[in-house]
Amino acid sequence: MDRDLDPVEVRVLGCLIEKQRTTPDQYPLSLNALRSACNQTTNRNPIVSYDEEMLRHALQKLGRRRYSRLTTGHTSRAAKYRHLLDEALPLDAAEQAVLAVLFLRGEQTPGELKQRTERMQAFDGVAGLQDCLTGLIDKGFVSELARRPGQKEERFRHNLSEDLDPADVPEGADLPAQSATVVPPPPRRDERMDKLEAEVLALRTELSALREELTTLRAELGA
């Protein structure tokens, strides 16, 4: 499991999971819809203002991790994106819902998680939520935090950013509070390579749209 996702990658994954469950008719998400989801001011902590370039870069990184994929809608030429956590990681639907809230809201208590996952997943009370958390802890995706003075409930965090180096955080993105371990930064990717990958993705999207148009035209001509 990758444990060095930057804040933009985490926010993107959380939004893709959330919107898949809450607005399935609008999923997969276009880049514009994803930007709106990431930057919305409700059910998010912290509030951010990511631009499309930051999101493209995050999607490229998630694609290389096999956590997301570019796709297109049947009736739209626009490039759209979906997450692949159900294929890439051993997570069921309930576990994905819990992780989505941790991705979007940061550290949470069981009570907060129970309330904030209701739109995505129905749990059998807090006990059912606790069972899900136990499974995520056993798989290494979630950690329980020590209670601080005055806190009545334990809090939980996701582990997909635990080894994040501050140097790897995109400019303008907030470093998650849980990322305390500093490791040597990995070699920087060539910006030209990122640009080429973006151009290839755009060409693939155009090719897919052209193929769909050709198929429709052949059907109309009876070919």
N, C-alpha and C positions, 0 to 999 in steps of 0.2 A: 504494500500500500504506500502510495506517495504521501509524504508528510511535510511537503514544502510548498503547498499551494499558497499563492499570494492572495491578498484580500479581494482583488477583483475576480479571480478564479472562484473563490469561495462564494462570493455574492452571486456570480453567474450560475453556479451549480444550484444554489438555494432557490433562485428565481425559476430555473427550469423545472425543478421538482415541484415547487409550489404551483406554478401555472399549469403544469400537466394535470394536477389534481383538481384545482379550483376552477380553471377555465379551459377544459379539454378541447372545446370547439375552436380555441385560438392557438392551440399547440400543434406542432412545434412553433417557436417564436421567431419572428423576424428580428433583425438587428434593432430596428426602431422600437419594437415592442419590448425587447429585452432591456434596452436602455431605460425605457419608462419603468419597467419592473424593478430594475436595480436602483433607480433614483427616487422611487416613490417615498413619501414621507410618513407612511403608516406601516406598522409591522416591520420596521427596519431599525437596526442599531449597529453602527452609527448611520446617520443620514449622509448620503454621498451624492456627488455630482460627476458621474463617470461619462466621458465622451465616447463616441463610436470607435475611435482609434484604440482606446484602452480596452474596449470590449472585444474588438477584433484580435488584438494581441492575446488577451486572455483565452479566447476561443481557440486560437491556434495552439496555445500551450495545452489546453484541455484536450484538444484533438490528438496531440502527440501522446498524451497520457491514456488515450482511449476512453476518456470520460465524457466526451461530447462528440457530435457529428453534424456536419453540414448536410442539410436535406432540402427538399423543395416541396411545396404543396401541390396537390393535383390540379388546382385551378389558379395557381399563382406562379409568376416568374421569380418573385422575390426569394432570395436565399433565406432559409429558415434553419433553426438549430434545435437539437434535442439532446438530452443527457443520455448517457449510456451506463449509469451506475448500476442498473439492474443486470447488466451484462458483464461489467468490468469488476464488480465487487460482490461478495456474498451478502447481499442485503435484501430483505423482504420489504413489502410495501410499508409496513408500520415503521420499520427501522429507517427507511428513507424519509418518512415524514418527520421523525424526530430529528434526524440530521439536518433536514431543511430548515427547521426552526433554529437550531444551533448555528447554522450557517448565516441565517438572516438576522438573528437577534443576539448572538453571543451567548455567554454563560447563562444558564437557566436552572430554576428549581423544578422538581417534579410537578408541582402544582402549576407553574407557568407553562411547562411543556404540555401538560394535559389540556390546558385551556387553549393554547396556541396551535395545537395540532388538530383541533376538532374539525376544521374545514377540510382537512386532508385525510384524517384517519380517526375512526372511532375506537377508543380504548375502553376496556372493561374497568372503568374507574382508575384511580391513581395506582392501584395494585397492578393492573394490566400495563400501565405505563412503566412502572418500576421493573416489571419482567422484561419489557423491551429494552430498557436501559441496561439491565444486567447482561442481556445478550450482546448489546453493542460494546459493553466493556470487555466481555470475554473475547470478542473478535478484535479488540484493540482500536475501535473507532471512536470511543468515548472514554473520558476520564472523570472520576469524581474528585471534586476539589475539597480541600479541608475547610471546615466552617471557620469563618472569621468571628471575632468577638461581636456579639449582638445578633448574629444570624441564627434564625430558628430552623432553617432548612438547608440541607446540603445542596450544592450547585454542581452542574455538570457542564463539560465543554467537549467539543469535537477535537479530534487529534490529527486532522489533516493539515494543520499548519504549525505543529509543535516545534519543528526545527527551522522555521523560516528565518532567514538572515534579513535584517533591516535593509541591507543594500539591495535586496531583490524585490523590494516593494516598489511598484510603479509610482512615478511621481504623481502626486495628487491623491494617492490612495492611503487610507489610514492603516497602520499596523495593528493587527488584532492584539488585544490585551494579553491573550494567553501565550503569545510568541515571545518567550523570554530567553531561549537558548540561542546563542550566536555561533554560527558555524562559518568556515571560510566560504566566500561566495564562489559559485561555480563559474566556469569560463563563460564570458558573455557571447551570445550568438551574434553572428554577423547581421547587421541591419538589412543588408542586401538580400540575405536569405529569407528574412521575414517578409520583405517586400515581394519577393518572387512567390512565396507561398500564398500571399494574399491574392496576387494576380492569377495564380493557378486555380484557387478557389473560385474566383470570379468567372474565369473561363469555363470551369466545370459547370457552374450554375447556368451560364448562357447556353452551353452545349445541351444540358438537360432540357432547358426550355425549348430549344430548337427541335430536339428529338420528339418532344410531346406535340409540337405544332405539326411536324412532318407526319406523325402517326395519325393525327386528327385529319389532316389534309388527304392522306391516302384513304382513310375511311370514307370521307365525303366523296372522293372520286371513284370509289369502289375498287381501288387497286388492291 
